[in-house]
Amino acid sequence: MRRFMLSGETRMTGLLLAVLAAAVQGQTRDLGNGFLHHGVATPISNHRGTVATVDGQGRNIVLVWLFDHRGGYGLLLIDAETGKSETFPVPFPPGGDCPYASILSSANRYYTHFNSHFVEFDPATRAFTFHHQTAPQMAMSMTEDDNGVIWSASYPQSGIVSFDPKTREFRDYGHVHKENWPQYPRAVAADDAGWIYFGIGMTATQIFALQPGSGKVEAMTPDSERVQGSAQLIRDLNGKVYGRPGGDGDLWYELHKGKAVKIGAKPSISPKPIITDSQSLFHRRFPDGKVMQDCDLVERILTVKDPSTDSVKKVRFDYDSEGAHLMGLAAASDGTICGGTAFPMRFFSYDPKADKWINRAAYGQWNTVARQGDQFFVGGYPGGFLLDWSPARQWVPTEKGNKESNPLFLTEVSPTIHRPHDLLALPDGKTVILAGTPQYGYTGGGLLFWDRETKTRTVLEHSDILPDQATMSFLPLPGGKLLGGGTTTPGTGGEKKAAQADLYIMDLATKKVEWHAPLLPGVQDYSDLCPAPDGLVYGVADRLRFFVFDPAKRELVHEQDLAPTLGRTNSQQGPRIFVLDPKGTIYMLLAKGIARVEPGTFAIHLLAESPVPVGPGGDYLDGRIYFASGSHLYSYTLPKGQSD
């Protein structure tokens, strides 16, 4: 829900487009047992809500919710005149979660709600002054009613909480509406009679009213008007709330005192000023009229303009960060290890020989990466986009339609694929295949086939492959076939419909599925697949079930539960669990360390336990296997004779 001046108009574009082109010297450290630590790929935090306001002495300050791989770990306070800054750790464990909504109240207190904790920060005292545990999990929208009470509507099952800053009364209404899919209540508003309205999405929109005294909740819109997307709510200065359940047509309701009147076309609305928004909140104006033009967390520069004199002032600030989490990595043709981080969305390149880093703004979130010859391909979120990067050429920031860009934007296929999970460069040297889950609120993801020679694409829907499933992993088979592993995971906020995931074999020429079956009963996710000797395929399902499949006979050859001895494999949106060296030796990335698979016996030998949990994979380069853990890049030296 976007309301009040500028809060939804800016997304810190400068932050996302900033480029750090200079190489930075690394500080590789030997951790023992064959492991090296190469450093943090992106030593930057991301904002999850930024507001211009004043402290208790009337000084202009900026408040920024900070987010790195740990989650929303702190609130940054910057003096707009001097740049002097201080980070206040949140008074509860962030748990990897972070703000998705925040609000600066009329009493000049800053609120958010995440990791099942509601929290208040008072700029006057420069301290967190209230926090309280709640029903899970994080606010997707927040508002302030006419009595100054702060309200929050939370994911995943419409949790509602309220906090009265005057009386300090906190009330957790719990989960007030249930669905069999995770709900995004991206809109909440209060009328002048004290009724609270919230709108949900993404699978099916609807608007509800909550009576604060009783906590009773009623639907304001009929089931027949539910559509995919998000509901919209606006509080008018006339005391009423206007809502739109979603869709493309003009279907607006007037909401007041728990009643809904259908009014059709959108009325003329004068929104009540409330400084709130999603994680993109960026409130620019200070009370004295000065305007925050930019708060750059990359370069650590705050820019403020005084409209009365037309002067612009820039001050430097600083903050501590443990860095953005890595999404995945692969070896590029120039002998570097490359990949992406989020949030912020950045590209990184690490040169092991020179022990140097390059970090740049990236186009979107690089979920999955793969090399084909000299080229490096990227499957990214949001939008299910495909990029083609040539490491040998000069970096030119990606722009749609700019043929000189490097990485070059090729195409995007949302809603069919919105969050990519695997990217396959076929041995033919010209075909690249992208797979993943669909747009928010959708179920079932398709495939994108990109022909590098003709620069054309073919898109298959989930109904052409595995209905109500998406492809999580795949690999080429002899004879022009493709083996794919499904996942029952829907798009974010979507409804899970398939009971279990299938394996399938597709003919690449016809793009037709020739066979599919739930090879392992009960499996929800075929996490990764790997070609193995003797025409077999090694795979991992649900991060705990190692299996061997014979695609010629379409039979299960071997299965092993990893839990008792080896534990789970690594994970990420594009996990890259299996790693092959030039001789074809197959390694596995387990959360606890690096393992090798023995052909014939299928025994899995743990070569070494890692000093850190092994996260996103993973590739081989010059005798080492590289992987990530949180925001850090690590590598493991394979024993002599293993990779010579």
C-alpha positions in Angstrom: 0.0 0.0 0.0 1.5 3.3 -1.0 0.4 6.5 0.6 1.6 10.0 1.3 4.2 12.0 -0.4 7.1 10.4 -2.2 7.1 7.2 0.0 6.3 5.0 -3.0 8.0 7.1 -5.6 11.6 6.4 -4.7 13.4 3.1 -4.3 16.8 4.5 -3.7 17.7 4.3 -7.4 21.1 5.7 -6.8 21.9 2.8 -4.4 20.9 0.2 -7.0 22.8 1.9 -9.9 26.0 2.8 -8.1 29.1 1.1 -9.5 32.2 0.2 -7.6 34.4 -0.6 -10.6 37.8 -0.5 -8.9 39.4 -3.8 -7.8 39.6 -4.2 -4.0 42.5 -6.2 -2.5 41.2 -9.3 -0.7 42.4 -10.6 2.6 42.4 -14.4 2.1 42.9 -16.3 5.3 43.8 -20.0 5.8 41.2 -21.6 8.1 43.0 -25.0 8.2 41.9 -28.4 7.0 42.0 -27.2 3.4 39.6 -24.3 3.7 40.3 -20.7 2.8 38.2 -17.6 3.6 38.3 -15.0 0.8 36.1 -12.3 2.4 32.7 -10.6 2.0 31.5 -10.4 -1.6 29.3 -7.3 -1.0 30.2 -5.4 2.2 27.1 -3.3 2.0 23.7 -3.2 3.8 20.3 -2.5 2.2 17.7 -0.1 3.5 14.3 -1.5 4.4 12.6 1.9 5.2 14.2 5.4 5.3 12.7 8.5 6.8 13.8 12.2 7.3 12.8 13.6 10.6 14.2 15.4 13.8 15.7 14.3 17.1 14.8 15.6 20.6 16.9 18.7 20.0 15.3 19.5 16.7 18.3 18.5 14.6 17.6 17.0 11.2 18.3 13.3 11.2 17.7 10.3 8.9 16.6 6.9 10.2 17.3 3.8 8.2 16.3 0.2 8.9 19.5 -1.8 8.0 19.4 -5.2 6.4 22.3 -7.6 5.7 22.6 -11.4 5.5 21.6 -11.6 9.2 18.3 -9.9 8.6 17.1 -6.5 9.9 19.9 -6.1 12.4 19.7 -2.4 13.3 18.5 1.1 12.9 21.0 3.6 11.5 20.6 7.2 12.7 22.5 9.9 10.7 22.9 13.6 11.6 22.0 15.4 8.4 24.3 18.3 9.1 27.5 16.5 10.2 27.1 12.9 9.0 27.8 11.6 12.5 26.0 8.3 12.7 25.1 5.6 15.1 23.6 2.1 14.6 21.2 0.8 17.3 20.9 -3.0 17.3 17.3 -4.2 17.3 16.3 -5.4 20.7 15.5 -9.0 19.5 17.2 -11.5 17.3 16.5 -10.6 13.6 16.5 -14.3 12.7 17.2 -13.6 9.0 13.9 -11.7 8.8 13.6 -8.0 8.0 11.1 -5.1 7.7 8.6 -5.3 4.9 6.7 -2.3 6.2 7.3 0.6 8.6 5.7 3.9 9.8 6.8 7.2 11.2 4.0 8.3 13.5 2.5 11.7 14.0 4.3 11.7 17.4 7.6 11.2 15.6 8.3 7.6 16.6 9.4 5.0 14.1 7.8 1.5 14.0 8.3 -1.8 12.3 7.3 -5.4 12.8 9.3 -8.4 11.8 10.5 -11.8 13.1 7.4 -11.9 15.2 8.3 -8.7 17.1 6.7 -5.3 17.1 9.1 -2.5 17.9 9.2 1.3 18.6 12.1 3.7 18.2 12.0 7.2 19.7 14.3 9.7 17.9 13.9 12.1 20.8 15.6 9.7 23.3 17.6 8.0 20.6 16.6 4.6 21.9 14.3 1.6 21.3 11.5 2.3 23.8 9.1 -0.7 23.2 9.1 -4.1 21.7 6.8 -7.1 22.0 6.6 -10.6 20.6 3.7 -11.3 18.3 2.0 -14.1 16.4 4.2 -14.9 13.4 5.6 -13.2 11.4 6.2 -9.8 9.7 4.1 -6.7 8.9 3.2 -6.2 5.2 1.4 -2.9 6.0 1.1 -0.5 8.9 -1.1 2.5 9.7 -2.0 5.0 12.4 -5.6 5.6 13.4 -7.2 8.9 14.5 -6.3 8.3 18.1 -2.6 7.7 17.3 -2.8 4.0 17.7 -0.4 2.1 15.5 -1.7 -1.0 13.6 0.1 -3.7 11.8 -1.1 -6.5 9.4 1.2 -9.4 9.0 2.2 -12.3 6.7 1.6 -15.2 6.5 -2.0 -15.6 8.0 -3.3 -12.1 8.5 -2.0 -11.3 12.0 -3.2 -8.0 13.4 -1.6 -6.1 16.3 -2.2 -2.7 17.8 -0.1 -0.4 20.0 -1.2 2.7 21.8 1.8 5.0 22.3 0.0 7.0 25.0 -1.2 4.3 27.2 1.5 1.8 26.2 -1.3 -0.8 25.7 -0.3 -3.6 23.2 -2.8 -6.0 21.8 -2.2 -9.0 19.6 -5.3 -10.2 17.8 -3.5 -13.2 16.4 -4.2 -14.7 13.0 -7.6 -13.4 12.2 -8.1 -15.0 8.7 -6.9 -18.4 7.5 -6.1 -19.6 4.0 -4.2 -22.7 2.8 -1.6 -20.3 1.2 0.5 -17.6 2.8 -1.3 -14.2 2.7 0.2 -10.8 1.9 -1.9 -8.2 3.7 -0.3 -5.3 1.7 -3.0 -2.8 2.7 -4.3 -1.7 6.1 -6.4 1.5 7.0 -8.5 2.9 9.8 -11.7 4.9 9.5 -12.7 7.7 11.8 -15.0 5.3 13.7 -12.0 3.1 14.7 -12.7 0.2 12.4 -9.7 -1.4 10.8 -9.7 -2.6 7.2 -7.0 -4.9 5.6 -6.7 -6.3 2.2 -4.9 -9.5 1.3 -3.3 -11.2 -1.7 -1.6 -12.8 -3.7 -3.5 -16.0 -4.6 -6.9 -14.4 -4.1 -7.6 -10.8 -3.0 -10.2 -9.8 -0.5 -10.9 -6.9 1.9 -11.8 -7.5 5.6 -13.0 -5.3 8.5 -11.9 -5.7 12.1 -14.0 -4.3 15.0 -11.3 -3.3 17.5 -13.3 -3.9 20.6 -14.5 -7.4 19.9 -11.8 -8.4 17.4 -14.5 -9.8 15.1 -13.5 -9.9 11.5 -15.9 -9.9 8.5 -15.2 -10.0 4.7 -16.2 -6.8 3.0 -16.1 -8.1 -0.6 -17.7 -11.3 -2.0 -15.7 -14.4 -3.1 -16.9 -13.8 -6.6 -14.7 -10.7 -6.8 -11.5 -12.4 -5.6 -8.7 -12.3 -8.1 -4.9 -12.8 -8.2 -3.0 -9.8 -7.1 -3.3 -7.3 -4.2 -6.2 -5.4 -2.7 -5.9 -1.6 -2.3 -7.0 0.7 0.5 -6.9 4.5 0.9 -8.0 6.5 4.0 -9.7 9.7 3.0 -9.7 12.9 5.0 -13.5 12.6 5.1 -13.0 9.8 7.6 -13.9 7.0 5.3 -11.8 4.3 3.7 -11.9 3.5 0.0 -11.0 0.0 -1.2 -10.4 -1.9 -4.4 -10.4 -5.7 -4.2 -8.1 -6.0 -7.3 -8.3 -6.7 -11.0 -8.3 -4.4 -14.0 -11.8 -2.9 -13.8 -13.4 -0.1 -11.8 -14.6 -1.8 -8.7 -14.3 0.4 -5.7 -16.0 0.2 -2.3 -16.7 2.9 0.3 -15.9 1.4 3.8 -17.2 3.0 7.0 -18.2 1.6 10.4 -17.7 -2.0 9.3 -20.0 -1.6 6.3 -19.1 -1.7 2.6 -20.9 0.1 -0.2 -20.0 -0.7 -3.8 -19.5 2.6 -5.7 -18.0 1.4 -9.0 -15.5 3.9 -10.5 -12.7 5.3 -8.3 -14.0 8.4 -6.4 -12.1 11.7 -5.9 -10.0 10.9 -2.8 -8.0 13.2 -0.5 -5.7 10.8 1.2 -5.0 11.3 4.9 -1.2 12.0 5.3 0.4 9.0 6.9 4.1 8.4 6.5 4.1 4.6 5.8 4.9 2.2 3.0 6.4 -1.2 2.3 10.1 -1.9 2.6 10.5 0.8 -0.1 9.5 3.6 2.3 11.7 6.7 1.5 10.3 9.8 3.2 12.3 12.7 2.0 11.1 15.9 3.7 12.4 17.2 7.0 10.1 19.3 9.2 12.0 22.5 8.3 11.3 22.0 4.6 14.7 20.6 3.6 14.7 17.6 1.3 16.8 14.4 1.5 17.7 13.8 -2.1 19.7 10.6 -1.5 20.9 8.3 1.2 23.5 6.2 -0.5 24.5 3.1 1.6 27.1 2.1 -1.1 29.2 5.2 -1.1 27.9 6.2 2.4 26.9 9.7 1.3 23.8 11.6 2.5 22.6 14.4 0.1 20.2 17.1 1.4 18.8 20.1 -0.5 17.5 23.3 1.0 14.7 24.6 -1.3 14.8 28.0 0.2 18.4 28.6 -1.0 18.6 25.9 -3.7 21.8 24.7 -2.0 22.8 21.1 -1.8 24.9 19.6 1.0 26.6 16.2 1.0 27.9 14.6 4.2 29.7 11.3 4.6 28.5 8.7 7.2 29.4 5.2 8.1 27.9 2.1 9.5 28.8 -1.5 10.2 27.7 -4.3 7.9 28.3 -8.0 7.6 27.4 -7.8 4.0 24.6 -9.0 1.6 23.9 -12.7 1.3 25.2 -14.5 -1.7 22.7 -16.1 -4.1 25.1 -18.4 -6.0 28.4 -18.5 -7.9 30.2 -20.1 -10.8 33.6 -20.0 -12.5 33.8 -17.6 -15.4 36.0 -17.9 -18.5 38.4 -15.2 -17.3 39.5 -17.4 -14.3 37.4 -15.6 -11.7 34.5 -16.7 -9.4 31.4 -14.6 -10.1 27.9 -14.3 -9.0 25.3 -12.1 -7.3 24.2 -10.9 -3.9 20.9 -9.7 -2.4 20.0 -7.2 -0.9 21.3 -5.0 -2.4 21.4 -6.6 -5.8 25.1 -6.6 -6.7 27.5 -8.4 -8.9 30.8 -9.7 -7.6 33.9 -11.1 -9.2 36.7 -12.6 -7.2 40.2 -13.3 -8.8 41.9 -16.0 -6.8 45.3 -15.5 -8.3 45.4 -11.8 -7.5 43.2 -12.1 -4.4 41.1 -9.2 -5.6 37.4 -8.3 -5.7 35.2 -6.3 -8.1 31.8 -5.3 -6.9 29.2 -3.6 -9.1 25.5 -2.8 -9.2 23.6 -5.7 -10.8 20.4 -5.9 -12.9 18.1 -7.6 -10.4 18.9 -10.6 -8.2 21.2 -13.2 -9.8 19.4 -16.3 -8.6 21.2 -18.8 -10.8 24.3 -18.6 -13.0 25.9 -20.9 -15.6 28.8 -20.8 -18.1 28.6 -21.8 -21.7 32.0 -21.5 -23.5 33.3 -17.9 -23.0 29.8 -16.6 -22.0 28.3 -16.3 -18.5 24.5 -16.5 -18.2 22.3 -15.3 -15.5 18.7 -16.2 -14.5 17.3 -13.5 -12.3 14.5 -12.3 -10.1 12.1 -10.5 -10.4 10.6 -11.1 -13.7 12.4 -14.4 -14.7 14.9 -12.5 -16.8 17.9 -13.9 -18.7 21.2 -12.1 -19.1 24.3 -12.9 -21.3 27.6 -11.6 -19.9 30.9 -11.6 -21.8 33.8 -11.4 -19.2 36.3 -10.5 -22.0 34.4 -7.3 -22.8 34.1 -4.0 -20.9 31.2 -4.0 -18.3 28.3 -1.8 -19.5 25.4 -1.6 -17.0 22.4 -3.7 -18.2 19.5 -1.7 -19.8 16.6 -3.2 -21.6 16.9 -2.4 -25.3 20.6 -1.4 -25.1 22.5 -3.8 -27.4 25.8 -2.4 -26.0 25.0 -3.6 -22.5 27.3 -6.2 -21.0 25.6 -8.1 -19.4 23.1 -8.1 -22.2 19.4 -8.3 -21.4 17.9 -11.1 -23.5 14.3 -11.7 -22.3 12.0 -12.2 -19.3 9.1 -14.5 -18.9 7.1 -13.6 -15.8 4.5 -14.8 -14.8 5.6 -18.2 -16.2 8.9 -17.9 -14.4 9.4 -15.1 -11.8 11.9 -16.6 -9.4 14.5 -18.8 -11.3 15.9 -21.9 -9.6 18.1 -23.5 -12.3 19.9 -22.5 -15.5 21.2 -25.0 -18.0 23.6 -24.3 -20.8 23.3 -27.3 -23.2 26.4 -28.9 -24.7 25.3 -27.8 -28.2 26.8 -24.4 -27.4 23.7 -22.5 -28.5 20.8 -23.4 -26.2 20.2 -22.1 -22.7 17.3 -23.3 -20.6 15.8 -21.4 -17.6 13.5 -22.9 -14.9 11.8 -21.6 -11.8 8.7 -20.8 -9.9 6.0 -18.4 -11.2 4.8 -14.9 -10.3 3.5 -14.1 -6.9 0.2 -15.8 -6.3 0.5 -18.3 -9.2 1.0 -22.1 -9.1 3.2 -24.0 -11.5 6.3 -22.7 -13.3 7.3 -23.3 -16.9 10.6 -23.4 -19.0 12.3 -20.8 -21.1 14.4 -22.1 -24.1 16.8 -19.5 -25.5 18.4 -20.0 -28.9 21.7 -18.0 -29.1 22.0 -18.3 -32.8 18.5 -17.1 -33.8 18.1 -15.0 -30.7 14.6 -16.4 -30.2 12.8 -18.0 -27.3 10.4 -20.8 -26.7 8.3 -20.7 -23.5 6.5 -23.7 -22.1 3.8 -23.4 -19.4 3.6 -25.7 -16.4 0.5 -27.3 -18.0 2.8 -28.5 -20.9 5.2 -30.2 -18.4 4.0 -31.0 -14.9 0.7 -29.3 -14.0 0.9 -27.4 -10.8 4.6 -28.0 -10.4 7.7 -26.0 -11.4 11.0 -27.4 -12.5 13.7 -27.2 -9.8 16.5 -29.1 -11.5 17.4 -30.5 -14.9 20.2 -32.0 -17.1 20.7 -33.2 -20.7 20.4 -36.9 -21.5 21.8 -38.7 -24.5 19.6 -38.8 -27.6 18.4 -35.2 -27.4 16.4 -35.7 -24.1 16.1 -33.6 -21.0 15.6 -34.9 -17.5 13.8 -32.6 -15.1 13.0 -32.6 -11.4 9.9 -30.9 -10.2 9.0 -28.9 -7.1 5.5 -28.5 -5.6 6.5 -25.0 -4.3 4.2 -22.4 -5.9 5.1 -18.8 -6.6 5.5 -16.6 -3.5 2.2 -16.3 -1.8 0.7 -18.9 -4.1 -1.3 -22.0 -3.3 0.4 -25.4 -3.2 -1.7 -27.8 -5.2 0.5 -30.9 -6.2 0.8 -33.6 -3.5 4.3 -34.6 -4.5 7.0 -33.8 -7.1 7.8 -35.8 -10.2 10.8 -36.5 -12.4 10.2 -36.2 -16.1 11.9 -36.9 -19.4 11.3 -34.4 -22.3 12.2 -34.7 -25.9 14.2 -31.5 -26.7 13.2 -31.4 -30.4 9.4 -31.6 -29.8 9.4 -30.1 -26.3 7.0 -32.9 -25.3 7.2 -34.8 -22.0 7.6 -38.5 -22.8 7.6 -39.8 -19.2 7.0 -38.6 -15.7 6.6 -40.2 -12.3 6.9 -39.5 -8.6 10.1 -41.5 -8.4 10.5 -41.1 -4.7 7.1 -41.1 -2.8 6.4 -38.0 -0.8 9.1 -35.9 -2.2 8.3 -32.2 -2.6 11.5 -31.0 -4.3 14.1 -32.5 -6.6 16.8 -30.2 -5.4 19.6 -31.0 -7.9 20.6 -33.5 -10.6 24.0 -34.6 -11.9 25.2 -36.8 -14.8 27.1 -39.8 -13.5 29.1 -42.7 -15.0 27.5 -45.6 -16.8 24.6 -43.4 -18.0 23.2 -43.0 -14.5 22.1 -39.8 -12.8 22.8 -38.8 -9.2 20.2 -36.6 -7.5 19.1 -35.1 -4.2 15.5 -34.7 -3.1 14.3 -32.5 -0.3 18.0 -31.9 0.7 18.1 -35.2 2.5 17.5 -38.0 0.0 20.3 -39.0 -2.2 19.3 -41.2 -5.1 20.6 -42.8 -8.3 18.3 -43.0 -11.3 18.7 -45.0 -14.6 17.0 -42.8 -17.2 17.3 -45.6 -19.9 15.3 -48.0 -17.7 13.5 -45.2 -15.9 14.2 -46.9 -12.7 15.4 -46.1 -9.2 18.8 -47.8 -8.7 19.8 -46.6 -5.2 18.5 -44.4 -2.4 20.1 -43.1 0.8 18.9 -41.1 3.7 21.6 -38.4 4.4 20.2 -37.4 7.7 21.8 -40.0 10.1 25.4 -39.4 9.1 25.8 -36.5 6.6 22.9 -34.2 7.2 21.3 -31.8 4.8 22.8 -30.6 1.6 23.5 -26.9 1.0 20.6 -24.7 -0.2 19.6 -21.5 -2.0 17.2 -20.5 -4.7 19.6 -22.0 -7.2 21.5 -24.4 -4.9 24.2 -26.0 -7.2 24.7 -29.0 -4.8 26.8 -31.1 -7.2 30.2 -30.0 -8.4 32.3 -31.8 -11.1 36.0 -31.4 -11.6 37.6 -31.8 -15.1 38.1 -35.5 -14.7 34.4 -36.0 -13.9 34.8 -36.7 -10.2 31.5 -35.8 -8.5 31.5 -33.8 -5.3 28.6 -32.8 -3.1 28.1 -29.7 -1.0 26.6 -30.6 2.3 25.8 -28.0 5.0 28.5 -29.6 7.2 31.2 -30.0 4.6 32.5 -31.3 1.2 31.8 -34.9 0.1 32.8 -37.1 -2.8 30.5 -39.7 -4.4 32.0 -43.1 -5.2 30.9 -44.5 -8.6 29.7 -48.1 -8.5 29.1 -48.3 -4.8 27.4 -44.8 -4.6 29.1 -44.3 -1.2 29.3 -40.7 -0.1 32.6 -39.9 1.6 32.9 -36.7 3.7 36.3 -35.3 2.7 36.3 -32.5 5.3 34.0 -30.7 7.7 33.6 -27.0 7.0 34.4 -24.5 9.7 31.2 -22.6 8.5 27.8 -23.9 7.3 28.1 -24.5 3.6 25.5 -22.4 1.7 25.0 -21.4 -1.9 27.1 -23.4 -4.4 29.3 -23.9 -5.9 31.9 -24.5 -8.6 35.4 -26.0 -9.3 38.4 -23.8 -10.3 42.1 -24.8 -10.3 41.9 -27.5 -7.7 39.5 -25.9 -5.4 35.7 -26.0 -4.8 34.2 -22.5 -4.1 31.1 -22.0 -2.1 29.4 -19.3 0.0 28.2 -19.0 3.6 26.0 -16.1 4.4 27.8 -13.1 2.9 31.2 -14.7 2.7 33.1 -16.6 0.0 35.1 -19.7 0.9 37.0 -22.5 -0.9 38.2 -25.9 -0.2 41.5 -27.4 -1.6 40.8 -30.8 -3.0 43.3 -33.5 -1.8 46.2 -34.3 -4.1 45.2 -36.8 -6.7 41.5 -35.9 -6.4 41.6 -33.1 -9.0 45.0 -33.3 -10.9 
